[in-house]
Amino acid sequence: MSGNNDNLGKAVKDFLAEAEEIIDQLSLDLVGLSDCADTGDCNPDLVNSIFRGAHSLKGLAGMFGFTDIADLAHNLENLLDSLRLGKAALNQATVSVLFDSMELLGTMVRGAGTGVSDTQGIERAVSRINSCLSTPPTTETVSPLAGLGISEKILGALTEYEEHRLLENVKKGRGIYSIHASFSLMTFDQDLGELTDTLKQGGEVISTLPSAGGGLDAGIDFEILFGSELDTAAVTALVDKDNVIITHLGGGGEERAEAETSVAVLDGGETAAAVDTAVTAKSFSRTVRVDIGKLDELMNIVGELVLSHSSISQFVDNLRRDGHSAMASELGKSTKVLERKLTELQKGVMEIRMIPVGQLFEKMSRIVRKVSREQGKKVELKTFGADTELDKLIVEDISDPMMHIIRNAIDHGIEPPEDRLKLGKDEKGVIRLSSFQKGNHVVIEVEDDGRGIDVERVKKKAREKGLIGPAEVLSDREAIDLIFLPGFSTSDTVSEISGRGVGMDVVKNNIAAVSGMVDVDSTLGSGSRMTITLPITLAIIKALIISSAGRTYAIPITSVLETIMVEDRDILTVEKKEVIHLREVTLPLLRLDRFFETTGMSVLLESFYVVVVGVAEKRLGIVVDDLIGQQDIVIKSMGETFRGFKGISGAADLGDQRTILVLDVGGIINEAMRGSA
Amino acid sequence: MKKILITEDSPTMRSLLASTIGSVDDYEIVEASSGFEALRLLPREKVDLIITDINMPDINGLELISYVRNNPNYQHIPLFIVSTESSEKDLEKGLALGANEYLVKPFDPTRLLELVSKYLG
């Protein structure tokens, strides 16, 4: 390696990114493994893919000197190697060890470079892994492959794993075929991909050996080793191609009745189809991995282009006003084209950032399995709307709070199986995870059919802790909202997240950090529902530009419900707070200058504008001096220094050399509801 | 300028191999992210040395070695295996198929460069 530190730093970053990707894929595959471990009928490709992941991870971690990670990955790889070679038994206990080790690996990768290492945890994991490795069964002395007449050339290039798969196919009494195909060098990957896809519908592709085609430079031949319950005629019918020669090498029941074979086709077809997509998606992947920082940069440039465009439009207006109408109209036309293209560009860059929430749901399904196993509860996870798309950064940021919510639902919501039976419920609890788009927001709901929140208990606890006065009367809704207050959580309340000491206030703050809101609904005895409302993206947004006390601010248009004109005499004061009645509903008002404690002069007029904002179910009227207009803005973070500054989510450039603050509507609503405004 | 084909499915490992060998001015690197890509690149690029991993999707390293050694156009090209030592059998097979050298990951960059220069002069 070169001694260049920058290069090394980048390489380590690449390693960590790839390692995380591998672990994510592995965890996903493990879920699949867990599903088939009971029947013992797991697809060999799945086990092999998990093995290859651990194998790559070991090699990479070793290269970068992360010896702890390499060691653990090495032990995992050993176990997986034994599993794929049939030397160790696959059952739920093994899957559980794999899950836990993978989780530990994930933690280690995320913590890599910090120098902290959980030596005991690693030792424990390694000893659990080793306990799964039973003594290998005595290997057969006479290889059943001898009688098959497979050429030395093919046998010589079989990996140990492929050799094992070949043996397994022979043991199962499947026919072994050599399938010879000739392709052009230009298109072989696609042609071969199609052929193996077809073959997988009728059996297992054991190995693929390339050899020089007849014309050497122009073509390429492949010798595929294929195991199948089909007879030669059925395999020939399945492939149905001129450039493919099928030779039956041995094994299988050529004499088997036709009726039986057709059943076999169906069976094989179903199992193969399930894995097919994963396998082909990997081999023929046409995706590029991009650092999200680069997309942010692109988005910033798009934002600046949008600003330049506005100044050009302004210039067109000036031209027109000064009487140069011909020139103005020419330039105006071009500006329109520019605007259209800019919109497309902006949309394109936005789409790249979007990922389906399904990726998040997969993570949650692991958590559900893990926590329900730990707690001895039976839980089924049902997911809906997994293809709803959301900004990748948001998905990442809500992953932790989601995990806490799910843990909470299992810990405190879902009852133990015996209790559920007594209550007349199905012993298996259900958690519904659903997602859908609602206007400019994405809503994620987590619903359980457990105990629900005991409102009276919550009120009692809040009184004991002095969070509410002894005589304060609260509605059920208000009482449930108490669980989000800091300091509410204790070890025996409904809102505590087991073993982590993290309260719902942290969950709420984490969600608010991405301009989201969380609401809870609950019915005692029948379950709770958490509703998380999130903006689709944080990168570029339409905003309403307003002014208050001589300062200009931007309000994300996604949170603006309407703007209204209010007369001074319509304002009422309830419990020292200003409110107005808007269509029979009481709307609390907030004055920005008081909220931010700014010293500028707010003009006191008889009538003024109120911007009605809302996130999730909450509404607030923000009193402003003037509505300036709508504009696309790129929100830029203001850095760590301003992190604790409530009510501001960032800054934006207006294009005329002015930088303004962007209001964090969710945060402001929270603060206002708490009564500090 | 000698041309070296690196076949490795892990992007990080591939760029590590490439930057190690590419640090010497005399070597030009061609990268393949799979066995298939290597098959496609071989007739296009006049390669002087091949480096391959064993465990890869589509075709594995052993199959690639067999292809190279059985093809009159490429059989003379020196070939190294750079792989994690999980299966001794696979490594032995690779050598039996005609690989000239093998390095075990994590590989020693100095040793890799020594071997490359030994075969390419």
Boltz contact constraints between the chains, C-beta under 6 A:
constraints:
  - contact:
      token1: [A, 1]
      token2: [B, 20]
      max_distance: 6.0
  - contact:
      token1: [A, 1]
      token2: [B, 109]
      max_distance: 6.0
  - contact:
      token1: [A, 2]
      token2: [B, 23]
      max_distance: 6.0
  - contact:
      token1: [A, 14]
      token2: [B, 12]
      max_distance: 6.0
  - contact:
      token1: [A, 15]
      token2: [B, 12]
      max_distance: 6.0
  - contact:
      token1: [A, 18]
      token2: [B, 12]
      max_distance: 6.0
  - contact:
      token1: [A, 52]
      token2: [B, 55]
      max_distance: 6.0
  - contact:
      token1: [A, 55]
      token2: [B, 55]
      max_distance: 6.0
  - contact:
      token1: [A, 55]
      token2: [B, 84]
      max_distance: 6.0
  - contact:
      token1: [A, 55]
      token2: [B, 86]
      max_distance: 6.0
  - contact:
      token1: [A, 56]
      token2: [B, 10]
      max_distance: 6.0
  - contact:
      token1: [A, 58]
      token2: [B, 84]
      max_distance: 6.0
  - contact:
      token1: [A, 59]
      token2: [B, 84]
      max_distance: 6.0
  - contact:
      token1: [A, 59]
      token2: [B, 105]
      max_distance: 6.0
  - contact:
      token1: [A, 60]
      token2: [B, 12]
      max_distance: 6.0
  - contact:
      token1: [A, 60]
      token2: [B, 13]
      max_distance: 6.0
  - contact:
      token1: [A, 62]
      token2: [B, 105]
      max_distance: 6.0
  - contact:
      token1: [A, 62]
      token2: [B, 106]
      max_distance: 6.0
  - contact:
      token1: [A, 63]
      token2: [B, 106]
      max_distance: 6.0
  - contact:
      token1: [A, 77]
      token2: [B, 86]
      max_distance: 6.0
  - contact:
      token1: [A, 157]
      token2: [B, 62]
      max_distance: 6.0
  - contact:
      token1: [A, 157]
      token2: [B, 63]
      max_distance: 6.0
  - contact:
      token1: [A, 157]
      token2: [B, 66]
      max_distance: 6.0
  - contact:
      token1: [A, 159]
      token2: [B, 60]
      max_distance: 6.0
  - contact:
      token1: [A, 159]
      token2: [B, 62]
      max_distance: 6.0
  - contact:
      token1: [A, 159]
      token2: [B, 90]
      max_distance: 6.0
  - contact:
      token1: [A, 160]
      token2: [B, 87]
      max_distance: 6.0
  - contact:
      token1: [A, 160]
      token2: [B, 89]
      max_distance: 6.0
  - contact:
      token1: [A, 160]
      token2: [B, 90]
      max_distance: 6.0
  - contact:
      token1: [A, 189]
      token2: [B, 36]
      max_distance: 6.0
  - contact:
      token1: [A, 208]
      token2: [B, 59]
      max_distance: 6.0
  - contact:
      token1: [A, 209]
      token2: [B, 63]
      max_distance: 6.0
  - contact:
      token1: [A, 210]
      token2: [B, 39]
      max_distance: 6.0
  - contact:
      token1: [A, 210]
      token2: [B, 67]
      max_distance: 6.0
  - contact:
      token1: [A, 211]
      token2: [B, 70]
      max_distance: 6.0
  - contact:
      token1: [A, 212]
      token2: [B, 71]
      max_distance: 6.0
  - contact:
      token1: [A, 217]
      token2: [B, 43]
      max_distance: 6.0
  - contact:
      token1: [A, 282]
      token2: [B, 57]
      max_distance: 6.0
  - contact:
      token1: [A, 283]
      token2: [B, 57]
      max_distance: 6.0
  - contact:
      token1: [A, 283]
      token2: [B, 58]
      max_distance: 6.0
